[in-house]
Amino acid sequence: MLFDFTKMSGPREHVQRTLEPTAVDPHEQDYRIAEPVELSMDIEKAGRDTFRVAGRATTTLELVCSRCLEPFTVPVDMDFDLRYVPQTENAGEGEREIAEDDLSTAYYREGLLDVTELLREQFQLALPMKPLCTEACRGLCAECGANLNQTECRHAPKWEDPRLAPLKNLTNRPKES
C-alpha cells in the first residue's frame, strides 16, 4: 500500500485500514502474519518536505519456537511515531554520529510512503530475540529429535560439563570408616 504525500488534502490526514495478511507478509521467513492487520495512523506535514507519521498497528504473528520448532502465535499491538524525510542520493553514506532524532527518522521516495514496508519494519522490531512457545519449552531431544513437550524420550544427555568432573569424582569415592 502506498500513500502519496503530494495528494494530502490538508496539513493532517487520518488513515484507517484493514490489510489482509498477504498484502503485508514479509519477504523473509522470520514470521508470518496470521490475522488481518488493523492500521490507524495520522500523517501531518512537519516541514517543507518532512512528514510525521504516528499510529498503531495490531495483528497476530505466527513464529517458530527456537527450542521445539513448533509454530505458535503472538499478538502484536504497537505504536509508532516516525519522521519521514525525502531520500537523497547520498543518504546513509559516510560516517557520522547518530543523534536521538535519527532513530525515529525514515525516508520516502518520489513523494510516496510505502506503508507495507513501514509495517514490516515495525513487526520486525516487535519480534522477540529468541521466540519461545512457552517459557517452560523443553525443546527437542538431541539424539532422536523428539519434541520433549509432547513425549518422553530415554536418551540421556551425553555431554557433561568438564568443569564438574572433579565434583563427580567426589561422589564416586568410597566412604572412609
TIDREN-903640 format. One record per atom (N, C-alpha, C, O, CB): residue in one letter; x, y, z. Coordinates in steps of 0.001 Angstrom, whole numbers, plus 524288, in hexadecimal, padded with zeros to 5 digits. Glycine has a CB too. Example, Ala and Ser with C-alpha at 12.3 -4.5 7.8 and 13.67 -1.06 7.14 Angstrom:
// residues 2
a833867E9C681E78;a8300C7EE6C81E78;a833907F31C81E78;a8379C7F30982111;a82C2C7EE8782356;s832327F73681BA8;s835667FBDC81BE4;s832648001E81EBE;s834618047281F67;s837047FDAA8165D;
// end
This chain:
// residues 177
m8034E7FB7480000;m800008000080000;m80381804D280000;m807178053D8032E;m7FC3A7FFFA804C1;l8027D808617FC81;l8057880D357FC24;l80206811D37FDAE;l7FD66812087FC62;l807AA80DF47F690;f80466815838007A;f801B481A54801CE;f8049A81EBD7FF22;f8095781F417FFC4;f8016581B2D807DC;d801CD821F27FC21;d80428826377F932;d803DE82B417FC61;d7FFAD82D7D7FD1F;d8016B826E87F3DB;f8087482D007FE40;f808A8831D480158;f806D58368D7FE2F;f804AD83A3D80064;f80E36832C38035A;t807AB836787F913;t8065883AFF7F5D9;t8006E83BAA7F537;t7FEA483FD47F39B;t808E483A7C7F07E;k7FD6B837A77F673;k7F7BF837FB7F5D6;k7F4E5838D37FAF7;k7F02E837F17FB4F;k7F5BC8331B7F349;m7F7C083A8A7FEFA;m7F53183BAC803F6;m7F1A88406580349;m7F33D8444C800F7;m7F94783CA58085E;s7ECE5840138054C;s7E91C844488049B;s7EA05848CD80866;s7E83684D258076A;s7E39F8422E80549;g7ECC3847DD80CAB;g7EDCD84BF381089;g7F2E984ADB8134E;g7F5EE8478A81191;g7E94E84C5881487;p7F3F084D9281793;p7F8D384CBF81A64;p7F8DA847A381D82;p7FCF7845E481F48;p7F9D48514E81E06;r7F4428454181E2D;r7F3E38406C82135;r7EFEC83CD881E9C;r7EBF283E9881C8C;r7F2538418B826FE;e7F11C837C581EC3;e7ED7E833F981C87;e7ED8382F1281FEF;e7F19882D6E821DF;e7EEFC832A3816C3;h7E8EF82CC98209F;h7E86382803823AC;h7E76D8237181FF3;h7E443823D681C59;h7E3DD82883827BC;v7EA2981F23820D7;v7E98681A7481D9E;v7E7FE815F782133;v7EA92814F482521;v7EEA78192581A7E;q7E3C78134B81FCE;q7E1EF80EC3822C2;q7E0F980A7381ECF;q7DDB680B0881B53;q7DCD78100782609;r7E3CD8061C81F52;r7E354801DC81B85;r7E3B67FC9281E48;r7E60F7FC1282273;r7E7998025481740;t7E15C7F8B581BD6;t7E2297F34381D42;t7E4D47F0C38189A;t7E2B17F0AC8144B;t7DCDC7F06681EB7;l7E9807EEBC8197A;l7EC947EC6D8153F;l7ECB77E684815E2;l7ED8B7E48681A2E;l7F2357EEB08152B;e7EBE77E3C5811A3;e7EC227DE13811B8;e7F1C57DC4D812AE;e7F5707DEFB81118;e7EA047DBC380C84;p7F27E7D7D381541;p7F7C97D5F581662;p7FB3E7D5688118E;p7FFF17D666811D0;p7F77C7D0CF8191A;t7F8F97D3D880D36;t7FC1D7D31F80879;t7FE477D84280668;t802347D842803A1;t7F8E07D07F80442;a7FBCF7DC9D807B2;a7FD957E1B1805D3;a8025A7E39A808CF;a8052F7E6FE806E9;a7F9397E5AA80642;v803487E17580D7B;v8077B7E362810CB;v80B817DF3181205;v80F8D7E06981450;v805447E586815CA;d80A897DA4981092;d80E297D60B811E5;d813BF7D77E81082;d814B67D9DB80C6F;d80C9B7D0FF80F15;p817647D619813D8;p81CD77D7A981313;p81F827D49980EB5;p81DB97D06E80D1C;p81FDD7D6F78181C;h823D77D6CC80CD5;h827047D418808ED;h82A0E7CFB980B9D;h82AD37CB8980961;h82ACF7D7F78061B;e82BC47D0BD8106A;e82EA77CCDB81366;e82AC37C908815C5;e826077C9D58157C;e832117CF77817B5;q82CC27C4F581810;q829577C11A81A75;q829C77C12282067;q828DB7BD17822D5;q82A977BBB58185D;d82B297C590822DB;d82B907C5E982887;d8263A7C56782B17;d825D47C38182F7D;d82E1E7CB0D82A1E;y8223B7C70A82874;y81CF77C6DA82A8A;y819157C6C18260F;y81A6C7C7C28218D;y81BEB7CB8782E2C;r814397C5838276A;r80FFA7C5A2823A2;r80B807C88C8263F;r80A9D7C7F282AF0;r80E4B7BFF2821D6;i808B87CBA782348;i8044E7CE8B82567;i7FF907CAF18253F;i7FDF57C92482116;i8034A7D3BD82246;a7FD547C9EA829E2;a7F92A7C60C82A57;a7F3AE7C85D829FD;a7EFF97C595828B5;a7F9B87C33182F64;e7F31E7CD6A82B1C;e7EDFA7CFF082AFA;e7EE607D52682820;e7F2AB7D73B8278C;e7EBD07D0C083097;p7E9FD7D74B82656;p7EA337DC70823CF;p7EC9F7E0928275E;p7EC1F7E05782C25;p7E4B77DE288222D;v7EF3D7E451824F5;v7F1DE7E881827CC;v7EE267ED2382830;v7EC497EF238243B;v7F7177EA1C8250E;e7ED167EED282CFC;e7E9F57F38182DEC;e7EDC27F81082E6E;e7F0F97F82D83201;e7E66A7F2EE832F7;l7ED617FBCD82ADE;l7F0F68003B82ABA;l7EDEE8054F82B67;l7E9FC80638828CF;l7F4168004C82590;s7EFD48088B82EE4;s7EDAD80DBD82FAE;s7F2508116A83038;s7F59D810AA833A3;s7E9F580DFB8349D;m7F2998156882CDD;m7F707818FD82D2F;m7F57981E7982B8D;m7F20181F4C82853;m7FB848170C829CB;d7F8328223082DEC;d7F78F827B182CA0;d7FC7A82987829DE;d800D68288282BA1;d7F67182B0A83197;i7FBBB82C3B8258C;i8001E82E528228E;i7FF918343882292;i7FB7E8365382120;i8004482C1681CD1;e803AA836D782435;e8037483C8F8243C;e8087F83ECA821F3;e80CC083C9F82285;e8029183EA6829DB;k807CB8432F81F5E;k80C38845E781D04;k80F2F8489C82171;k80CEB84B9D8246F;k80A63849F2818B3;a8145584780821D2;a81781849A182613;a81BD884D2582410;a81F7084E79826F8;a819D58453A8294A;g81B8C84EA181F3C;g81F7B851EA81CC4;g81E8D851D9816EF;g81AAC84FB481514;g825188500D81E1A;r82224854378140B;r8216A8547380E68;r8210584F0780BF7;r81D5384DEB80918;r825DB8577380BED;d824C884BAE80D16;d824C78465980AF4;d824BE8423E80F4C;d825F483DB280E4F;d8298D845868076B;t82366843C1813F9;t823888403781871;t81DF883F0981A3A;t81A9F8427B81A6B;t826C58429681CF7;f81D1283A0D81B8A;f817F28385881D4B;f818878352082242;f81C4D83237822E5;f815238352B81900;r814C8835B0825B7;r8149C8328B82A77;r8104B82E88829C4;r80BD982FDF82884;r813AD8360182F77;v811A88299882A95;v80DF18254982A10;v80DB48228582F59;v811808202183114;v80F928216382588;a8092F822E5831DC;a8087682075836FA;a8038C81D23836CE;a7FF9981EAE8348A;a8081D824A383B68;g803D58189283939;g7FF378154083925;g7FFE48104B83C36;g8036D80FBC83F6C;g7FDCF813F0833B1;r7FC5B80CB083B1C;r7FC47807AC83DD9;r7FAF180366839EF;r7F7C58042883666;r7F847807B984278;a7FD737FEDF83AA3;a7FC537FA4783773;a7FB747F5A583B10;a7FE747F4D683EBB;a800D77F92783381;t7F7657F29D83A12;t7F6557EDEC83D1E;t7F5697E95783971;t7F2EA7E9E08355E;t7F1937EEBC840C0;t7F7767E4DD83AF5;t7F6BB7E00B83801;t7F89E7DB8283B56;t7F9C57DC3183FF4;t7F9B27E03A832AD;t7F8ED7D6F28390D;t7FB347D26083B99;t7FF577D035837F5;t7FE577CF5083357;t7F6F57CE2683CEE;l804057CF5D83A14;l8084D7CD258370E;l808FD7C76C8386F;l8083E7C5DE83CEC;l80D677D02D83805;e80A677C45283495;e80BB57BEDB83586;e811957BE488352C;e813FB7BFAC8313F;e808E77BB2C83192;l813E17BC3683956;l819887BB6B839A8;l81AAD7B5A183A4B;l8171E7B27F83B17;l81BEC7BE9383E3D;v81FA07B43C839F1;v821567AEE583AEC;v8249A7AEF283FDE;v8283F7B20C8405C;v8247D7AC9F83631;c8234E7AB8684388;c826197AB3E84882;c82BC77A9BD84774;c82CD77A63084463;c823737A73E84C4B;s82F5F7AC6E849FB;s834E57AB5D8490B;s836D17A68784BEE;s83B3C7A4D784B0E;s838207B00584AA1;r8339F7A43E84F5B;r8352D79F758521E;r832AB79A9484FC0;r83561796BD84EBB;r833B879FDB857E2;c82D8379AAE84EDD;c82ACA795F484D0C;c829547963384744;c8278A7924E84516;c825E37951685044;l82A0E79AA5844C9;l828FB79B6D83F37;l8233479B0583DC2;l821E679A508392F;l82C017978683C19;e81FC079B76841A1;e81A2279B66840A7;e8183B7A10283FCF;e81A317A4A18424A;e81724798C384546;p814627A1BD83C49;p812447A70483B8A;p80ED37A8A584029;p80C467A56184299;p80F1A7A74B8366C;f80ECB7ADB284152;f80B6A7AFDF8455B;f80A397B57D843DE;f80CF07B7C68409F;f80E027AF8B84AE5;t806317B7B884633;t804907BD02844D0;t805AD7C0CE8493C;t805B87BF5F84DD3;t7FEC37BD1F8436F;v806917C5AE847BB;v8079C7C9EC84B65;v8043E7CE94849C4;v804917D04C84549;v80D997CB6784B80;p801067D0A684D4D;p7FE197D56184BF1;p801C37DA1584BF1;p805397DA7F84F41;p7F9807D64384FD0;v800FD7DD9A8483A;v8043C7E249847CE;v800A97E708847D7;v7FCF67E760844C9;v807B17E22D842BE;d801CE7EAA584B4F;d7FEFA7EF9584BA6;d8031D7F3B484CAC;d804FC7F44685111;d7FA967EF8485014;m804897F69484897;m808F37FA278492C;m807BB7FF8B8471D;m804C48004084365;m80DAF7F8038466A;d80A2580355849AF;d809CA808C48480A;d80ECF80A3184536;d812F9808178465E;d808D280C7684CC7;f80E6180DC084186;f8130780FBB83EDB;f812738159483E18;f80E20817A183DAA;f813E080CEE83988;d816E28183383DEF;d8171181DDC83D28;d81C1981F0383A3D;d8205181F0583C8C;d816C7820F484283;l81BA981FFA83537;l820408209C831DA;l82021825CC82EFC;l81BFA827F282DDB;l8209681C2382DEF;r824BA827BB82DD9;r8255882C7282AB6;r8277182AB78256C;r82B7E828258251E;r829178308E82D6B;y824AE82C2082146;y8264282AA681BF3;y8287B82F5F81921;y82624833928190A;y821958285B818DA;v82D1582E93816D0;v82FAB83290813A3;v830DD8301E80E54;v8313782B5780DE4;v834D0834AA8165C;p8317E8335F80A47;p8329B8312280523;p837F882E8380510;p83BB88306980765;p8325383560800E7;q8383582A1B80252;q83D3482766801C2;q8406182A2F7FD8E;q83E7282B347F945;q83C648217D8005A;t8453A82B627FED4;t848AF82DF67FB1B;t84C9582A017F900;t84CD18258C7FACA;t84B8C832A67FDAB;e84F9882BB17F537;e853728283F7F2C0;e8576E8262A7F6A5;e85905821A37F64E;e8564082B1E7EE65;n8590E8296E7FA57;n85D32827D37FDE7;n85B268265580350;n85E2C826448070D;n8612882C267FE69;a856378252A803D3;a85405823C2808EC;a8569481EC580AE8;a856AC81ACD80832;a84E058231080894;g8589E81F0480F9B;g85B0881A79811F9;g860BB819C3810B6;g863238161F812BB;g85837815D181065;e8630281D0A80D7C;e8688781C7A80C2E;e86BDC81FAD80FDF;e86A1A823958120F;e8698D81E1E80687;g870A381DFC81087;g87441820D5813DA;g8736D81F808198E;g86FA981CE581B08;g873AD826A881307;e877118216081CB5;e876BE8205982247;e8751F8254582521;e876F68298E823F5;e87BF581E4F82462;r871A782494828E4;r8701F828E982C39;r86DAB826A98311D;r86BF28222C83130;r86C4D82CB082960;e86D88829CA83527;e86B498281783A0D;e865598281E839A4;e8630F82BB683769;e86D2482B9683E91;i862E08241C83BCC;i85D32823AF83BA4;i85AEB826EC84011;i85C768266784497;i85B6981DE483C0B;a8574482A3B83EAF;a8549382D7184294;a84F7C82AC18442B;a84DC68271484195;a853798330A8406B;e84D1A82C8C8485A;e8483E82A4884A56;e843F282A518462B;e8410482688845B3;e8466882D4684F32;d8438B82E9084322;d83F8282EEF83F13;d8404682B0883AAE;d83C838299183811;d83F688345E83CD6;d8452082952839D2;d84632825AB8358F;d843918206383660;d8428581D9B83299;d84C07824E8834F9;l8428181EFF83B34;l84019819EF83C52;l83A55819C983AD4;l838198159283A3B;l840B2818A384210;s837F581E4383A3B;s8326C81E6C838BE;s831B5820F48335E;s82D658229983201;s82F3B8216C83CE0;t835E8821438305B;t835A68239282B24;t835B381F4A8270A;t838E381BB282746;t83A388276682A40;a8322B81FB08234C;a831E681C0C81EF1;a831BD81F43819E3;a831538240D81A05;a82D008185481F6A;y8321181C918157C;y8327481F4881078;y82E1681D9780CCC;y82C4B8192280CE4;y837CA81E4280DEE;y82C78821448099C;y828B18201680580;y82B09821BC80048;y82E9B824F38000D;y82358822E780680;r828EF81F737FC15;r82AD3820A47F6CE;r82657822947F378;r821F68209F7F3CA;r82D6481BCC7F445;e8277F8266A7F04A;e823DD8285F7EC58;e81E8B829C97EEA5;e81A8A829227EC11;e8232B824587E811;g81E7C82BB37F371;g819AA82D647F5EB;g81631829067F7D7;g811BE829FF7F960;g816B48309D7F244;l81821824307F7CB;l814F281FB27F93A;l816F281D0D7FE2D;l81B9F81C177FEBF;l814CE81BCC7F4C5;l8135C81BE7801B6;l8148C818FA8066C;l812C08136080593;l80E2B8126D8047B;l811E281B7480B53;d8166080FA580613;d8150680A2180592;d8133C8083080AF4;d81672806CB80E3F;d819CD806D380376;v80E248081F80BCC;v80BD9806A1810D2;v80CFE800E2811F8;v80DD07FF718167C;v805E1807A3810D4;t80D0D7FDA680DFC;t80E3B7F81F80EB2;t813AD7F771810FA;t8146B7F45381490;t80DC57F52C8097F;e817757FA4A80EF7;e81CD07F9F3810F7;e81D207FC1181682;e81FF87F9EE819BF;e820987FCF280D66;l81A4380038817A4;l81A0B8025781CF1;l8181A7FE23820B4;l81A627FD70824E0;l816738073C81D2B;l813F57FB5681F53;l811CA7F73F822AE;l8159C7F2BA82350;l816397F0AC8279E;l80C9D7F54082074;r818287F12D81F20;r81BFB7ECE481F74;r820667EE488233B;r8220C7EB078265D;r81E3F7EBA4819F9;e822497F313822EB;e8266D7F4CC8267D;e824897F4B682C1D;e827607F2FC82F97;e8284F7FA4E8250A;q81FCA7F68C82D0E;q81DB37F6AE8325A;q81CD77F1248347A;q81DCF7F02983915;q8188F7F9C383278;f81B0E7ED8F83134;f81A547E825832EE;f81F977E5AA83426;f820147E2BC837EE;f8176B7E4EC82EBA;q823847E6D2830FB;q828C37E4B6831EF;q82ACA7E69E8373E;q82D3D7E3A783A22;q82C967E65882D79;l829C37EB8D8387C;l82B647EDAE83D82;l828627EB458420F;l82A5F7EB218466F;l82AB27F38C83D88;a823AD7E9668411D;a820717E7208453D;a821CC7E16B8465F;a820047DF4184A47;a81ABF7E789843C3;l824F07DEF5842FD;l8263A7D96E843C4;l829B57D8B68488A;l82D2D7DBE584983;l828ED7D73183EE6;p828CD7D48D84B83;p82C587D36A84FDA;p831997D18484DBD;p831E57CF5484977;p829EF7CF4685392;m835C17D266850CF;m83AEB7D0B684F15;m83B327CACC84E81;m83D837C8CC84ACC;m83F167D292852E6;k838D07C80485231;k838AD7C25485204;k833037C0AD852AA;k831217C04585712;k83C407BFD385655;p8303C7BFB784E58;p82ABB7BE5884EBD;p829FA7B90D8516A;p82C3C7B52084FCC;p8283F7BE4584953;l826C77B90185586;l825917B43185853;l81FAA7B38D858A5;l81CDB7B748859CC;l828087B43885DDD;c81DC97AECC8579F;c8182E7ADC7857F7;c816597AE6685D9B;c812187B06D85E8B;c816E07A83E855E9;t8197F7ACAF86158;t818937AD95866EC;t81DE47AE0E8698C;t821CC7AC2486781;t815397A90C86973;e81E0C7B09186E01;e822FA7B10E870E0;e825027ABB287282;e829BC7AAEB872F7;e822447B490875B7;a821797A80687361;a823007A2D787535;a823E379EFD870B6;a8242779A48871A8;a81EDB7A0B6878DF;c824577A0CF86BF2;c8252179D5986772;c82A1179A1686849;c82E3479C2E8698E;c825897A08F86247;r82995794E78678E;r82DEE7915D86884;r831147903D86399;r8353E78DDC863EC;r82BF078C5286AC9;g82F30791E285F10;g832337915185A44;g8320278BE4857F4;g82E4E788F0858C8;g837B3792C085B3D;l8362878A9C854F9;l836887859B85243;l83AE578248854A4;l83EC17845A856A0;l837817867684C5D;c83A3F77D268546C;c83E5A7799185625;c842DC779E485246;c84209779AF84D8B;c83C43773D28569C;a8478677A658543E;a84C2277AD4850DE;a84D53775B084E15;a84FE9775B684A07;a850E077C8A85410;e84B797713F85031;e84C8176C2684DD7;e8488576AB1849AA;e849EC7699084534;e84C957680185203;c8438C76AB984B28;c83F87768C184791;c83C3076D0C84522;c8394376C0084176;c83C09764FC84A67;g83C90771E08471C;g8399977630844DE;g833F977680846B9;g830ED77994844A1;g839A8775C383F1C;a832857736184A9E;a82D267737184C9D;a82C137789C84F5E;a82F8077ACE851EE;a82C3276ECD85063;n8275677A7E84ED0;n825A977F3B85183;n824B577DC685737;n8210377AED85863;n8209B781AB84EEE;l827F877FAD85ABF;l827AE77E4086043;l822EF7809486303;l821CA77F1D86772;l82C9577FF886304;n8202B784288607E;n81B4E78635862AC;n816D678258861DE;n812FC7827A864BE;n819F478B808602D;q8175077EE485DF8;q8131F77B4F85C93;q81436775AE85E24;q810967728F85EA4;q8122977B8F856D4;t819297745C85EEC;t81A8676EFC8601B;t81F5076EC986399;t8226A77274863CA;t81B7A76BE785B15;e81FDA76A7586658;e8249A7699486969;e828347662F86624;e82670762AB86360;e8235F766F386ED9;c82D227673A86675;c830D1764068638E;c834D3761EA8676B;c835C47645486B78;c833817673585F0F;r8372675D8886640;r83AA675AF4869FD;r8405B75C3D8691A;r843CC759E386B81;r839EC75527869BA;h8415675FD7865C6;h846CA7614A864C7;h848AE764FA86904;h8464B7690486A14;h84767763D985F53;a84CF27638486B5C;a84F58766F486F4A;a8531C76A8386C69;a8556E768E686885;a8523A763BE873BC;p853C476F3E86E34;p85781772A886B98;p85D027705E86C09;p85EAC76EE08704B;p857527783986DF5;k85FCE77015867B6;k8650E76DDA867A8;k86921771CB86968;k86D1F7705D86BAC;k8666376BDB8623E;w8681C776B48685A;w86BFB77AA88699A;w86BA377C0E86F53;w8676377CF987161;w86B4077F8586634;e8701177C37871E0;e8705477DE987748;e874487824D8779C;e8782E78255874CB;e871CD7795287B00;d8734B785DF87AEF;d876C478A4F87B98;d87BE17886D87E02;d87BD3786618825C;d8743178E9987F06;p8804C7890D87B50;p8854E7872187D60;p886EC789DF8826D;p88A12787C688565;p88992787D48794C;r884DB78E6C8836C;r886337912D8883B;r883EA78E7D88D07;r885BA78F5089168;r8844C796CA887F7;l87FE778B4288C2A;l87D6A7889589089;l87FBF7832C8918D;l87E1E7809489542;l8779E7881888F87;a883767816688E6C;a885D077C3988F05;a8883877B708946C;a887667774A896B6;a889F277B6388ADC;p88B2577F2E89699;p88D4A77E5489BDC;p8890977D7B89FEC;p889D377A6F8A38F;p890A8782F189D77;l884987800B89F71;l8804E77F448A321;l87DE7779D78A288;l87C44777798A663;l87C1D783778A25B;k87DB0777E389DC7;k87B84772B689CD5;k87EF676E9889F62;k87D0176ABD8A17D;k87AF7771A7896ED;n8841D76F6789F33;n887B976BBC8A1A9;n886F076B918A78D;n887CD767818A9F9;n88D5C76D358A064;l8855776FD98A9DD;l8846976FF18AF7B;l87FD976C6B8B0FB;l88002769E68B512;l8835F775848B150;t87BE476C358ADD1;t87765768F78AF0D;t87866763308ADFD;t875B375FE38B034;t872B976AC68ABF7;n87C37761D98AAA8;n87D6E75C6C8A965;n8819B75A1B8ACEB;n882D27557A8AC74;n87F2575C058A3D1;r883CD75D2B8B061;r8880375B608B3C7;r885C3757EA8B81C;r88194759148BA2E;r88B07760178B625;p8888D753938B987;p88693750468BDCC;p886BD7533F8C2EF;p88A24756878C3D1;p889C974B2B8BE3E;k88305752078C644;k88299754A58CB53;k886B9752998CF08;k887C274DE88CF37;k87D24753E48CDAD;e8890F7561D8D1FA;e88CFE754948D5D8;e88A54753718DAFF;e886A5756218DC87;e89130758E28D688;s88C4374F568DDBB;s889D574E0C8E2B3;s88CF47500C8E73F;s88B6D74F488EBBE;s8891F748458E330;
// end
